[in-house]
Amino acid sequence: MSWSLEREDGRITEWERSDRYATVRLRERGDGRFVVRLDVMEQATDDRTYDRVVVDDRETAEAQAAAWRDGRDIET
């Protein structure tokens, strides 16, 4: 399934997977660092995957967001 850019407003960038069961969000914090968040609803015993990291620069944040999207892409 593909990912689409759902929000980009200068502070928050968010992608949503086409099945609408996963999102990746990148947000700049007030201190200039960046938070990257993965949120996936899954059909499994634990039902949900959530991960969050804080990094120092946007380039690293974008790389993490891309890695999570690539790793959570699913076949249609």
All heavy atoms as a GROMACS GRO file, in nm:
protein
  634
    1MET      N    1   0.085  -0.117   0.000
    1MET     CA    2   0.000   0.000   0.000
    1MET      C    3   0.090   0.123   0.000
    1MET      O    4   0.197   0.123   0.055
    1MET     CB    5  -0.089   0.001   0.123
    1MET     CG    6  -0.173  -0.121   0.137
    1MET     SD    7  -0.317  -0.087   0.234
    1MET     CE    8  -0.429  -0.198   0.153
    2SER      N    9   0.039   0.224  -0.056
    2SER     CA   10   0.119   0.345  -0.066
    2SER      C   11   0.091   0.439   0.051
    2SER      O   12  -0.008   0.428   0.120
    2SER     CB   13   0.089   0.414  -0.199
    2SER     OG   14  -0.046   0.454  -0.201
    3TRP      N   15   0.182   0.532   0.068
    3TRP     CA   16   0.170   0.635   0.170
    3TRP      C   17   0.142   0.768   0.100
    3TRP      O   18   0.194   0.794  -0.007
    3TRP     CB   19   0.301   0.646   0.248
    3TRP     CG   20   0.328   0.529   0.335
    3TRP    CD1   21   0.383   0.410   0.297
    3TRP    CD2   22   0.302   0.519   0.474
    3TRP    NE1   23   0.394   0.328   0.404
    3TRP    CE2   24   0.345   0.392   0.515
    3TRP    CE3   25   0.248   0.605   0.569
    3TRP    CZ2   26   0.334   0.349   0.647
    3TRP    CZ3   27   0.238   0.563   0.700
    3TRP    CH2   28   0.281   0.436   0.738
    4SER      N   29   0.060   0.850   0.162
    4SER     CA   30   0.035   0.983   0.106
    4SER      C   31   0.061   1.088   0.213
    4SER      O   32   0.043   1.065   0.333
    4SER     CB   33  -0.109   0.994   0.055
    4SER     OG   34  -0.200   0.973   0.159
    5LEU      N   35   0.106   1.201   0.168
    5LEU     CA   36   0.129   1.314   0.256
    5LEU      C   37  -0.006   1.374   0.290
    5LEU      O   38  -0.080   1.421   0.202
    5LEU     CB   39   0.219   1.417   0.186
    5LEU     CG   40   0.261   1.537   0.267
    5LEU    CD1   41   0.342   1.495   0.389
    5LEU    CD2   42   0.340   1.633   0.180
    6GLU      N   43  -0.043   1.372   0.417
    6GLU     CA   44  -0.174   1.419   0.460
    6GLU      C   45  -0.170   1.558   0.521
    6GLU      O   46  -0.270   1.629   0.520
    6GLU     CB   47  -0.234   1.322   0.562
    6GLU     CG   48  -0.269   1.188   0.503
    6GLU     CD   49  -0.377   1.197   0.397
    6GLU    OE1   50  -0.479   1.265   0.419
    6GLU    OE2   51  -0.358   1.135   0.290
    7ARG      N   52  -0.054   1.595   0.574
    7ARG     CA   53  -0.044   1.727   0.639
    7ARG      C   54   0.100   1.776   0.630
    7ARG      O   55   0.194   1.702   0.656
    7ARG     CB   56  -0.083   1.714   0.786
    7ARG     CG   57  -0.074   1.843   0.864
    7ARG     CD   58  -0.120   1.824   1.006
    7ARG     NE   59  -0.103   1.946   1.083
    7ARG     CZ   60  -0.130   1.957   1.211
    7ARG    NH1   61  -0.178   1.854   1.277
    7ARG    NH2   62  -0.111   2.071   1.273
    8GLU      N   63   0.113   1.901   0.592
    8GLU     CA   64   0.243   1.966   0.593
    8GLU      C   65   0.218   2.115   0.608
    8GLU      O   66   0.175   2.182   0.515
    8GLU     CB   67   0.322   1.936   0.466
    8GLU     CG   68   0.462   1.989   0.472
    8GLU     CD   69   0.551   1.933   0.362
    8GLU    OE1   70   0.500   1.906   0.252
    8GLU    OE2   71   0.670   1.917   0.388
    9ASP      N   72   0.242   2.164   0.729
    9ASP     CA   73   0.208   2.302   0.757
    9ASP      C   74   0.326   2.384   0.811
    9ASP      O   75   0.306   2.487   0.873
    9ASP     CB   76   0.090   2.310   0.853
    9ASP     CG   77   0.116   2.244   0.988
    9ASP    OD1   78   0.234   2.219   1.022
    9ASP    OD2   79   0.018   2.219   1.060
   10GLY      N   80   0.447   2.338   0.788
   10GLY     CA   81   0.564   2.410   0.835
   10GLY      C   82   0.611   2.365   0.972
   10GLY      O   83   0.727   2.384   1.007
   11ARG      N   84   0.523   2.306   1.050
   11ARG     CA   85   0.561   2.255   1.182
   11ARG      C   86   0.541   2.104   1.191
   11ARG      O   87   0.621   2.035   1.253
   11ARG     CB   88   0.478   2.324   1.289
   11ARG     CG   89   0.521   2.286   1.427
   11ARG     CD   90   0.471   2.382   1.534
   11ARG     NE   91   0.499   2.321   1.664
   11ARG     CZ   92   0.407   2.274   1.743
   11ARG    NH1   93   0.280   2.282   1.711
   11ARG    NH2   94   0.439   2.219   1.858
   12ILE      N   95   0.433   2.054   1.131
   12ILE     CA   96   0.402   1.911   1.135
   12ILE      C   97   0.391   1.858   0.993
   12ILE      O   98   0.328   1.919   0.908
   12ILE     CB   99   0.269   1.886   1.209
   12ILE    CG1  100   0.283   1.924   1.357
   12ILE    CG2  101   0.226   1.740   1.195
   12ILE    CD1  102   0.156   1.916   1.435
   13THR      N  103   0.455   1.744   0.972
   13THR     CA  104   0.442   1.671   0.846
   13THR      C  105   0.390   1.532   0.883
   13THR      O  106   0.446   1.467   0.972
   13THR     CB  107   0.577   1.659   0.774
   13THR    OG1  108   0.631   1.790   0.755
   13THR    CG2  109   0.562   1.590   0.640
   14GLU      N  110   0.283   1.488   0.818
   14GLU     CA  111   0.224   1.358   0.851
   14GLU      C  112   0.188   1.282   0.724
   14GLU      O  113   0.129   1.338   0.632
   14GLU     CB  114   0.100   1.374   0.938
   14GLU     CG  115   0.044   1.241   0.986
   14GLU     CD  116  -0.061   1.257   1.094
   14GLU    OE1  117  -0.148   1.346   1.079
   14GLU    OE2  118  -0.056   1.182   1.191
   15TRP      N  119   0.225   1.154   0.723
   15TRP     CA  120   0.192   1.063   0.614
   15TRP      C  121   0.093   0.959   0.665
   15TRP      O  122   0.098   0.918   0.781
   15TRP     CB  123   0.317   0.990   0.566
   15TRP     CG  124   0.422   1.078   0.510
   15TRP    CD1  125   0.440   1.112   0.378
   15TRP    CD2  126   0.528   1.143   0.581
   15TRP    NE1  127   0.549   1.195   0.365
   15TRP    CE2  128   0.605   1.216   0.488
   15TRP    CE3  129   0.564   1.149   0.716
   15TRP    CZ2  130   0.716   1.291   0.524
   15TRP    CZ3  131   0.675   1.224   0.752
   15TRP    CH2  132   0.748   1.293   0.657
   16GLU      N  133   0.004   0.917   0.578
   16GLU     CA  134  -0.092   0.812   0.613
   16GLU      C  135  -0.086   0.702   0.508
   16GLU      O  136  -0.079   0.730   0.388
   16GLU     CB  137  -0.234   0.870   0.619
   16GLU     CG  138  -0.338   0.770   0.662
   16GLU     CD  139  -0.474   0.834   0.676
   16GLU    OE1  140  -0.531   0.871   0.571
   16GLU    OE2  141  -0.521   0.848   0.789
   17ARG      N  142  -0.085   0.578   0.555
   17ARG     CA  143  -0.086   0.465   0.463
   17ARG      C  144  -0.224   0.453   0.401
   17ARG      O  145  -0.324   0.489   0.462
   17ARG     CB  146  -0.050   0.336   0.541
   17ARG     CG  147  -0.009   0.223   0.451
   17ARG     CD  148   0.050   0.108   0.528
   17ARG     NE  149  -0.048   0.056   0.622
   17ARG     CZ  150  -0.018  -0.030   0.719
   17ARG    NH1  151   0.106  -0.072   0.736
   17ARG    NH2  152  -0.111  -0.073   0.801
   18SER      N  153  -0.231   0.406   0.278
   18SER     CA  154  -0.356   0.407   0.203
   18SER      C  155  -0.467   0.324   0.267
   18SER      O  156  -0.584   0.351   0.243
   18SER     CB  157  -0.333   0.362   0.059
   18SER     OG  158  -0.278   0.233   0.056
   19ASP      N  159  -0.434   0.228   0.354
   19ASP     CA  160  -0.539   0.154   0.424
   19ASP      C  161  -0.590   0.228   0.548
   19ASP      O  162  -0.683   0.184   0.613
   19ASP     CB  163  -0.491   0.014   0.463
   19ASP     CG  164  -0.380   0.014   0.567
   19ASP    OD1  165  -0.331   0.122   0.605
   19ASP    OD2  166  -0.341  -0.096   0.610
   20ARG      N  167  -0.527   0.340   0.579
   20ARG     CA  168  -0.563   0.429   0.690
   20ARG      C  169  -0.539   0.367   0.828
   20ARG      O  170  -0.591   0.416   0.927
   20ARG     CB  171  -0.706   0.478   0.676
   20ARG     CG  172  -0.729   0.546   0.541
   20ARG     CD  173  -0.862   0.605   0.529
   20ARG     NE  174  -0.854   0.733   0.601
   20ARG     CZ  175  -0.950   0.819   0.606
   20ARG    NH1  176  -1.062   0.796   0.546
   20ARG    NH2  177  -0.937   0.931   0.674
   21TYR      N  178  -0.458   0.261   0.834
   21TYR     CA  179  -0.428   0.196   0.961
   21TYR      C  180  -0.290   0.232   1.014
   21TYR      O  181  -0.248   0.178   1.117
   21TYR     CB  182  -0.439   0.044   0.949
   21TYR     CG  183  -0.582  -0.003   0.940
   21TYR    CD1  184  -0.631  -0.057   0.822
   21TYR    CD2  185  -0.669   0.008   1.048
   21TYR    CE1  186  -0.762  -0.100   0.813
   21TYR    CE2  187  -0.801  -0.034   1.039
   21TYR     CZ  188  -0.846  -0.088   0.921
   21TYR     OH  189  -0.976  -0.131   0.911
   22ALA      N  190  -0.218   0.322   0.947
   22ALA     CA  191  -0.085   0.360   0.993
   22ALA      C  192  -0.056   0.505   0.957
   22ALA      O  193  -0.094   0.552   0.849
   22ALA     CB  194   0.020   0.270   0.929
   23THR      N  195   0.011   0.574   1.049
   23THR     CA  196   0.056   0.710   1.023
   23THR      C  197   0.200   0.727   1.074
   23THR      O  198   0.241   0.660   1.170
   23THR     CB  199  -0.032   0.816   1.092
   23THR    OG1  200  -0.030   0.796   1.233
   23THR    CG2  201  -0.175   0.812   1.039
   24VAL      N  202   0.270   0.816   1.009
   24VAL     CA  203   0.403   0.859   1.054
   24VAL      C  204   0.397   1.011   1.060
   24VAL      O  205   0.356   1.076   0.964
   24VAL     CB  206   0.514   0.812   0.958
   24VAL    CG1  207   0.649   0.871   0.998
   24VAL    CG2  208   0.522   0.660   0.954
   25ARG      N  209   0.438   1.066   1.174
   25ARG     CA  210   0.434   1.211   1.192
   25ARG      C  211   0.571   1.262   1.231
   25ARG      O  212   0.639   1.203   1.313
   25ARG     CB  213   0.333   1.248   1.300
   25ARG     CG  214   0.329   1.398   1.328
   25ARG     CD  215   0.231   1.433   1.434
   25ARG     NE  216   0.098   1.430   1.377
   25ARG     CZ  217  -0.009   1.484   1.434
   25ARG    NH1  218   0.001   1.542   1.552
   25ARG    NH2  219  -0.126   1.479   1.375
   26LEU      N  220   0.607   1.374   1.173
   26LEU     CA  221   0.732   1.444   1.204
   26LEU      C  222   0.693   1.583   1.252
   26LEU      O  223   0.615   1.652   1.187
   26LEU     CB  224   0.815   1.452   1.076
   26LEU     CG  225   0.955   1.509   1.082
   26LEU    CD1  226   1.036   1.455   0.964
   26LEU    CD2  227   0.956   1.659   1.080
   27ARG      N  228   0.747   1.622   1.369
   27ARG     CA  229   0.709   1.750   1.428
   27ARG      C  230   0.832   1.817   1.488
   27ARG      O  231   0.914   1.754   1.554
   27ARG     CB  232   0.606   1.727   1.539
   27ARG     CG  233   0.569   1.851   1.617
   27ARG     CD  234   0.466   1.821   1.724
   27ARG     NE  235   0.508   1.727   1.825
   27ARG     CZ  236   0.578   1.757   1.935
   27ARG    NH1  237   0.619   1.881   1.955
   27ARG    NH2  238   0.608   1.664   2.022
   28GLU      N  239   0.843   1.947   1.465
   28GLU     CA  240   0.950   2.024   1.527
   28GLU      C  241   0.907   2.067   1.666
   28GLU      O  242   0.796   2.119   1.686
   28GLU     CB  243   0.987   2.147   1.444
   28GLU     CG  244   1.105   2.220   1.501
   28GLU     CD  245   1.157   2.332   1.413
   28GLU    OE1  246   1.098   2.359   1.307
   28GLU    OE2  247   1.258   2.393   1.452
   29ARG      N  248   0.995   2.044   1.762
   29ARG     CA  249   0.967   2.084   1.900
   29ARG      C  250   1.007   2.230   1.922
   29ARG      O  251   1.077   2.289   1.840
   29ARG     CB  252   1.047   1.997   1.998
   29ARG     CG  253   1.006   1.854   1.994
   29ARG     CD  254   1.086   1.761   2.081
   29ARG     NE  255   1.183   1.819   2.171
   29ARG     CZ  256   1.221   1.762   2.284
   29ARG    NH1  257   1.170   1.647   2.321
   29ARG    NH2  258   1.313   1.818   2.360
   30GLY      N  259   0.967   2.285   2.032
   30GLY     CA  260   1.001   2.423   2.066
   30GLY      C  261   1.150   2.448   2.084
   30GLY      O  262   1.198   2.558   2.063
   31ASP      N  263   1.224   2.342   2.120
   31ASP     CA  264   1.368   2.357   2.140
   31ASP      C  265   1.449   2.335   2.013
   31ASP      O  266   1.571   2.332   2.016
   31ASP     CB  267   1.418   2.263   2.250
   31ASP     CG  268   1.402   2.115   2.216
   31ASP    OD1  269   1.358   2.082   2.104
   31ASP    OD2  270   1.435   2.031   2.303
   32GLY      N  271   1.380   2.319   1.899
   32GLY     CA  272   1.449   2.302   1.771
   32GLY      C  273   1.480   2.158   1.735
   32GLY      O  274   1.527   2.131   1.624
   33ARG      N  275   1.456   2.065   1.826
   33ARG     CA  276   1.473   1.922   1.795
   33ARG      C  277   1.346   1.872   1.726
   33ARG      O  278   1.248   1.945   1.714
   33ARG     CB  279   1.503   1.845   1.922
   33ARG     CG  280   1.636   1.891   1.985
   33ARG     CD  281   1.664   1.824   2.115
   33ARG     NE  282   1.712   1.688   2.085
   33ARG     CZ  283   1.708   1.588   2.172
   33ARG    NH1  284   1.658   1.604   2.292
   33ARG    NH2  285   1.755   1.469   2.138
   34PHE      N  286   1.348   1.747   1.682
   34PHE     CA  287   1.235   1.691   1.606
   34PHE      C  288   1.188   1.561   1.668
   34PHE      O  289   1.268   1.479   1.713
   34PHE     CB  290   1.276   1.666   1.461
   34PHE     CG  291   1.303   1.793   1.386
   34PHE    CD1  292   1.425   1.857   1.395
   34PHE    CD2  293   1.204   1.853   1.311
   34PHE    CE1  294   1.451   1.976   1.328
   34PHE    CE2  295   1.227   1.972   1.243
   34PHE     CZ  296   1.351   2.033   1.252
   35VAL      N  297   1.056   1.543   1.670
   35VAL     CA  298   0.994   1.419   1.716
   35VAL      C  299   0.940   1.347   1.593
   35VAL      O  300   0.874   1.408   1.508
   35VAL     CB  301   0.876   1.448   1.812
   35VAL    CG1  302   0.805   1.319   1.850
   35VAL    CG2  303   0.924   1.521   1.934
   36VAL      N  304   0.969   1.218   1.584
   36VAL     CA  305   0.914   1.134   1.478
   36VAL      C  306   0.832   1.026   1.546
   36VAL      O  307   0.880   0.961   1.640
   36VAL     CB  308   1.023   1.071   1.389
   36VAL    CG1  309   0.960   1.000   1.271
   36VAL    CG2  310   1.122   1.176   1.343
   37ARG      N  311   0.708   1.006   1.502
   37ARG     CA  312   0.617   0.914   1.566
   37ARG      C  313   0.558   0.817   1.463
   37ARG      O  314   0.515   0.857   1.356
   37ARG     CB  315   0.506   0.993   1.634
   37ARG     CG  316   0.415   0.912   1.720
   37ARG     CD  317   0.281   0.880   1.658
   37ARG     NE  318   0.202   0.993   1.616
   37ARG     CZ  319   0.130   0.991   1.504
   37ARG    NH1  320   0.131   0.889   1.424
   37ARG    NH2  321   0.056   1.095   1.470
   38LEU      N  322   0.556   0.690   1.498
   38LEU     CA  323   0.492   0.585   1.418
   38LEU      C  324   0.372   0.534   1.496
   38LEU      O  325   0.384   0.503   1.616
   38LEU     CB  326   0.590   0.470   1.395
   38LEU     CG  327   0.531   0.340   1.340
   38LEU    CD1  328   0.486   0.357   1.196
   38LEU    CD2  329   0.632   0.226   1.352
   39ASP      N  330   0.256   0.525   1.431
   39ASP     CA  331   0.136   0.473   1.495
   39ASP      C  332   0.069   0.377   1.397
   39ASP      O  333   0.029   0.418   1.288
   39ASP     CB  334   0.043   0.587   1.532
   39ASP     CG  335  -0.071   0.546   1.624
   39ASP    OD1  336  -0.076   0.427   1.664
   39ASP    OD2  337  -0.154   0.632   1.657
   40VAL      N  338   0.061   0.248   1.435
   40VAL     CA  339   0.005   0.145   1.348
   40VAL      C  340  -0.099   0.065   1.424
   40VAL      O  341  -0.071   0.014   1.533
   40VAL     CB  342   0.115   0.048   1.297
   40VAL    CG1  343   0.055  -0.055   1.202
   40VAL    CG2  344   0.228   0.122   1.230
   41MET      N  345  -0.219   0.053   1.368
   41MET     CA  346  -0.320  -0.039   1.423
   41MET      C  347  -0.306  -0.169   1.345
   41MET      O  348  -0.309  -0.168   1.222
   41MET     CB  349  -0.459   0.020   1.407
   41MET     CG  350  -0.479   0.144   1.489
   41MET     SD  351  -0.646   0.211   1.492
   41MET     CE  352  -0.696   0.207   1.322
   42GLU      N  353  -0.291  -0.279   1.417
   42GLU     CA  354  -0.268  -0.407   1.352
   42GLU      C  355  -0.363  -0.512   1.406
   42GLU      O  356  -0.408  -0.503   1.521
   42GLU     CB  357  -0.124  -0.454   1.375
   42GLU     CG  358  -0.022  -0.360   1.318
   42GLU     CD  359   0.119  -0.408   1.343
   42GLU    OE1  360   0.158  -0.416   1.460
   42GLU    OE2  361   0.187  -0.438   1.244
   43GLN      N  362  -0.389  -0.613   1.326
   43GLN     CA  363  -0.466  -0.728   1.372
   43GLN      C  364  -0.367  -0.828   1.430
   43GLN      O  365  -0.310  -0.910   1.359
   43GLN     CB  366  -0.545  -0.790   1.257
   43GLN     CG  367  -0.655  -0.702   1.208
   43GLN     CD  368  -0.735  -0.767   1.098
   43GLN    OE1  369  -0.696  -0.867   1.042
   43GLN    NE2  370  -0.849  -0.709   1.069
   44ALA      N  371  -0.346  -0.815   1.557
   44ALA     CA  372  -0.252  -0.902   1.628
   44ALA      C  373  -0.294  -0.904   1.775
   44ALA      O  374  -0.384  -0.829   1.816
   44ALA     CB  375  -0.110  -0.849   1.614
   45THR      N  376  -0.228  -0.986   1.852
   45THR     CA  377  -0.266  -0.996   1.993
   45THR      C  378  -0.247  -0.866   2.069
   45THR      O  379  -0.322  -0.835   2.160
   45THR     CB  380  -0.186  -1.108   2.062
   45THR    OG1  381  -0.048  -1.082   2.043
   45THR    CG2  382  -0.223  -1.243   2.005
   46ASP      N  383  -0.147  -0.785   2.029
   46ASP     CA  384  -0.126  -0.658   2.098
   46ASP      C  385  -0.194  -0.541   2.030
   46ASP      O  386  -0.194  -0.430   2.082
   46ASP     CB  387   0.023  -0.630   2.116
   46ASP     CG  388   0.099  -0.626   1.985
   46ASP    OD1  389   0.039  -0.650   1.879
   46ASP    OD2  390   0.220  -0.600   1.989
   47ASP      N  391  -0.252  -0.561   1.915
   47ASP     CA  392  -0.339  -0.467   1.844
   47ASP      C  393  -0.279  -0.336   1.794
   47ASP      O  394  -0.339  -0.270   1.713
   47ASP     CB  395  -0.461  -0.431   1.928
   47ASP     CG  396  -0.550  -0.550   1.952
   47ASP    OD1  397  -0.557  -0.638   1.866
   47ASP    OD2  398  -0.613  -0.553   2.058
   48ARG      N  399  -0.165  -0.293   1.843
   48ARG     CA  400  -0.117  -0.162   1.805
   48ARG      C  401   0.035  -0.153   1.820
   48ARG      O  402   0.091  -0.208   1.913
   48ARG     CB  403  -0.183  -0.058   1.896
   48ARG     CG  404  -0.166   0.082   1.854
   48ARG     CD  405  -0.248   0.170   1.950
   48ARG     NE  406  -0.254   0.303   1.898
   48ARG     CZ  407  -0.354   0.352   1.827
   48ARG    NH1  408  -0.458   0.280   1.803
   48ARG    NH2  409  -0.350   0.475   1.783
   49THR      N  410   0.098  -0.080   1.727
   49THR     CA  411   0.241  -0.053   1.737
   49THR      C  412   0.258   0.098   1.744
   49THR      O  413   0.199   0.171   1.665
   49THR     CB  414   0.316  -0.106   1.613
   49THR    OG1  415   0.298  -0.246   1.606
   49THR    CG2  416   0.463  -0.073   1.620
   50TYR      N  417   0.334   0.142   1.842
   50TYR     CA  418   0.359   0.285   1.858
   50TYR      C  419   0.507   0.302   1.891
   50TYR      O  420   0.561   0.231   1.976
   50TYR     CB  421   0.274   0.341   1.973
   50TYR     CG  422   0.289   0.490   1.991
   50TYR    CD1  423   0.211   0.579   1.920
   50TYR    CD2  424   0.383   0.542   2.080
   50TYR    CE1  425   0.225   0.717   1.936
   50TYR    CE2  426   0.398   0.678   2.097
   50TYR     CZ  427   0.319   0.765   2.025
   50TYR     OH  428   0.333   0.900   2.042
   51ASP      N  429   0.571   0.394   1.822
   51ASP     CA  430   0.710   0.423   1.851
   51ASP      C  431   0.730   0.573   1.835
   51ASP      O  432   0.660   0.639   1.757
   51ASP     CB  433   0.803   0.346   1.759
   51ASP     CG  434   0.942   0.330   1.817
   51ASP    OD1  435   0.973   0.392   1.921
   51ASP    OD2  436   1.022   0.256   1.758
   52ARG      N  437   0.826   0.626   1.908
   52ARG     CA  438   0.851   0.770   1.905
   52ARG      C  439   0.998   0.791   1.936
   52ARG      O  440   1.052   0.731   2.029
   52ARG     CB  441   0.765   0.837   2.013
   52ARG     CG  442   0.784   0.984   2.029
   52ARG     CD  443   0.695   1.033   2.146
   52ARG     NE  444   0.711   1.173   2.169
   52ARG     CZ  445   0.803   1.228   2.246
   52ARG    NH1  446   0.890   1.154   2.309
   52ARG    NH2  447   0.808   1.359   2.262
   53VAL      N  448   1.062   0.876   1.856
   53VAL     CA  449   1.202   0.912   1.881
   53VAL      C  450   1.216   1.064   1.872
   53VAL      O  451   1.140   1.130   1.802
   53VAL     CB  452   1.300   0.844   1.782
   53VAL    CG1  453   1.298   0.694   1.798
   53VAL    CG2  454   1.273   0.884   1.640
   54VAL      N  455   1.315   1.115   1.943
   54VAL     CA  456   1.350   1.257   1.936
   54VAL      C  457   1.491   1.264   1.878
   54VAL      O  458   1.581   1.194   1.926
   54VAL     CB  459   1.345   1.323   2.075
   54VAL    CG1  460   1.388   1.470   2.066
   54VAL    CG2  461   1.205   1.311   2.136
   55VAL      N  462   1.508   1.345   1.775
   55VAL     CA  463   1.638   1.359   1.709
   55VAL      C  464   1.674   1.508   1.700
   55VAL      O  465   1.589   1.595   1.716
   55VAL     CB  466   1.639   1.294   1.568
   55VAL    CG1  467   1.613   1.144   1.580
   55VAL    CG2  468   1.536   1.357   1.477
   56ASP      N  469   1.801   1.534   1.671
   56ASP     CA  470   1.851   1.672   1.674
   56ASP      C  471   1.825   1.754   1.549
   56ASP      O  472   1.822   1.877   1.556
   56ASP     CB  473   2.001   1.673   1.702
   56ASP     CG  474   2.033   1.626   1.843
   56ASP    OD1  475   1.949   1.651   1.934
   56ASP    OD2  476   2.140   1.567   1.864
   57ASP      N  477   1.807   1.688   1.432
   57ASP     CA  478   1.794   1.766   1.309
   57ASP      C  479   1.688   1.707   1.216
   57ASP      O  480   1.651   1.592   1.228
   57ASP     CB  481   1.929   1.777   1.237
   57ASP     CG  482   1.986   1.641   1.203
   57ASP    OD1  483   1.942   1.581   1.104
   57ASP    OD2  484   2.075   1.594   1.277
   58ARG      N  485   1.641   1.791   1.126
   58ARG     CA  486   1.533   1.750   1.036
   58ARG      C  487   1.577   1.639   0.942
   58ARG      O  488   1.498   1.549   0.911
   58ARG     CB  489   1.482   1.870   0.956
   58ARG     CG  490   1.360   1.833   0.873
   58ARG     CD  491   1.287   1.953   0.816
   58ARG     NE  492   1.166   1.909   0.752
   58ARG     CZ  493   1.047   1.901   0.808
   58ARG    NH1  494   1.032   1.936   0.935
   58ARG    NH2  495   0.942   1.859   0.742
   59GLU      N  496   1.701   1.643   0.896
   59GLU     CA  497   1.749   1.539   0.804
   59GLU      C  498   1.739   1.400   0.868
   59GLU      O  499   1.692   1.305   0.805
   59GLU     CB  500   1.894   1.568   0.764
   59GLU     CG  501   1.950   1.469   0.663
   59GLU     CD  502   2.091   1.506   0.622
   59GLU    OE1  503   2.119   1.624   0.599
   59GLU    OE2  504   2.173   1.412   0.614
   60THR      N  505   1.780   1.388   0.992
   60THR     CA  506   1.771   1.261   1.063
   60THR      C  507   1.625   1.222   1.085
   60THR      O  508   1.587   1.106   1.071
   60THR     CB  509   1.845   1.269   1.198
   60THR    OG1  510   1.980   1.307   1.174
   60THR    CG2  511   1.842   1.137   1.272
   61ALA      N  512   1.541   1.320   1.117
   61ALA     CA  513   1.398   1.295   1.136
   61ALA      C  514   1.334   1.244   1.007
   61ALA      O  515   1.256   1.148   1.009
   61ALA     CB  516   1.328   1.422   1.183
   62GLU      N  517   1.365   1.306   0.896
   62GLU     CA  518   1.309   1.262   0.768
   62GLU      C  519   1.357   1.122   0.731
   62GLU      O  520   1.279   1.042   0.678
   62GLU     CB  521   1.345   1.362   0.658
   62GLU     CG  522   1.269   1.493   0.672
   62GLU     CD  523   1.310   1.598   0.570
   62GLU    OE1  524   1.409   1.578   0.496
   62GLU    OE2  525   1.243   1.703   0.566
   63ALA      N  526   1.482   1.090   0.762
   63ALA     CA  527   1.534   0.956   0.735
   63ALA      C  528   1.461   0.852   0.819
   63ALA      O  529   1.426   0.743   0.770
   63ALA     CB  530   1.684   0.950   0.760
   64GLN      N  531   1.435   0.884   0.946
   64GLN     CA  532   1.361   0.790   1.033
   64GLN      C  533   1.219   0.772   0.983
   64GLN      O  534   1.167   0.661   0.979
   64GLN     CB  535   1.360   0.841   1.178
   64GLN     CG  536   1.285   0.750   1.273
   64GLN     CD  537   1.349   0.613   1.283
   64GLN    OE1  538   1.465   0.602   1.321
   64GLN    NE2  539   1.277   0.508   1.249
   65ALA      N  540   1.153   0.881   0.945
   65ALA     CA  541   1.016   0.873   0.893
   65ALA      C  542   1.012   0.786   0.767
   65ALA      O  543   0.922   0.702   0.752
   65ALA     CB  544   0.962   1.013   0.864
   66ALA      N  545   1.107   0.803   0.678
   66ALA     CA  546   1.112   0.723   0.554
   66ALA      C  547   1.136   0.576   0.587
   66ALA      O  548   1.074   0.487   0.526
   66ALA     CB  549   1.221   0.776   0.462
   67ALA      N  550   1.224   0.548   0.683
   67ALA     CA  551   1.252   0.409   0.721
   67ALA      C  552   1.127   0.342   0.777
   67ALA      O  553   1.097   0.226   0.745
   67ALA     CB  554   1.366   0.404   0.822
   68TRP      N  555   1.053   0.412   0.861
   68TRP     CA  556   0.931   0.355   0.915
   68TRP      C  557   0.826   0.333   0.807
   68TRP      O  558   0.757   0.232   0.806
   68TRP     CB  559   0.875   0.443   1.026
   68TRP     CG  560   0.940   0.418   1.159
   68TRP    CD1  561   1.010   0.307   1.197
   68TRP    CD2  562   0.939   0.504   1.271
   68TRP    NE1  563   1.053   0.320   1.327
   68TRP    CE2  564   1.011   0.442   1.374
   68TRP    CE3  565   0.886   0.630   1.294
   68TRP    CZ2  566   1.029   0.500   1.500
   68TRP    CZ3  567   0.905   0.688   1.418
   68TRP    CH2  568   0.976   0.624   1.520
   69ARG      N  569   0.813   0.427   0.713
   69ARG     CA  570   0.717   0.408   0.604
   69ARG      C  571   0.757   0.287   0.519
   69ARG      O  572   0.673   0.204   0.486
   69ARG     CB  573   0.706   0.534   0.518
   69ARG     CG  574   0.636   0.647   0.590
   69ARG     CD  575   0.599   0.763   0.499
   69ARG     NE  576   0.701   0.804   0.405
   69ARG     CZ  577   0.794   0.895   0.430
   69ARG    NH1  578   0.803   0.953   0.549
   69ARG    NH2  579   0.882   0.928   0.336
   70ASP      N  580   0.885   0.277   0.485
   70ASP     CA  581   0.933   0.163   0.406
   70ASP      C  582   0.910   0.032   0.481
   70ASP      O  583   0.869  -0.068   0.423
   70ASP     CB  584   1.080   0.178   0.372
   70ASP     CG  585   1.107   0.289   0.271
   70ASP    OD1  586   1.011   0.336   0.206
   70ASP    OD2  587   1.224   0.330   0.258
   71GLY      N  588   0.937   0.031   0.610
   71GLY     CA  589   0.924  -0.090   0.689
   71GLY      C  590   0.782  -0.131   0.717
   71GLY      O  591   0.754  -0.247   0.748
   72ARG      N  592   0.688  -0.038   0.706
   72ARG     CA  593   0.548  -0.067   0.732
   72ARG      C  594   0.462  -0.064   0.607
   72ARG      O  595   0.340  -0.067   0.615
   72ARG     CB  596   0.491   0.034   0.833
   72ARG     CG  597   0.549   0.016   0.970
   72ARG     CD  598   0.507  -0.116   1.027
   72ARG     NE  599   0.566  -0.134   1.158
   72ARG     CZ  600   0.526  -0.225   1.244
   72ARG    NH1  601   0.428  -0.306   1.213
   72ARG    NH2  602   0.584  -0.238   1.360
   73ASP      N  603   0.525  -0.059   0.490
   73ASP     CA  604   0.452  -0.069   0.364
   73ASP      C  605   0.402  -0.212   0.353
   73ASP      O  606   0.471  -0.306   0.391
   73ASP     CB  607   0.544  -0.034   0.248
   73ASP     CG  608   0.469   0.027   0.131
   73ASP    OD1  609   0.351   0.061   0.148
   73ASP    OD2  610   0.530   0.041   0.025
   74ILE      N  611   0.280  -0.232   0.304
   74ILE     CA  612   0.227  -0.366   0.290
   74ILE      C  613   0.179  -0.389   0.147
   74ILE      O  614   0.142  -0.296   0.076
   74ILE     CB  615   0.114  -0.394   0.390
   74ILE    CG1  616   0.001  -0.292   0.379
   74ILE    CG2  617   0.166  -0.397   0.532
   74ILE    CD1  618  -0.115  -0.315   0.471
   75GLU      N  619   0.183  -0.512   0.107
   75GLU     CA  620   0.140  -0.549  -0.028
   75GLU      C  621  -0.012  -0.537  -0.042
   75GLU      O  622  -0.085  -0.564   0.052
   75GLU     CB  623   0.182  -0.693  -0.059
   75GLU     CG  624   0.329  -0.716  -0.057
   75GLU     CD  625   0.402  -0.646  -0.168
   75GLU    OE1  626   0.350  -0.640  -0.280
   75GLU    OE2  627   0.513  -0.594  -0.141
   76THR      N  628  -0.056  -0.497  -0.159
   76THR     CA  629  -0.200  -0.488  -0.182
   76THR      C  630  -0.248  -0.611  -0.256
   76THR      O  631  -0.176  -0.683  -0.317
   76THR     CB  632  -0.236  -0.363  -0.265
   76THR    OG1  633  -0.162  -0.365  -0.387
   76THR    CG2  634  -0.209  -0.240  -0.184
   0.00000   0.00000   0.00000
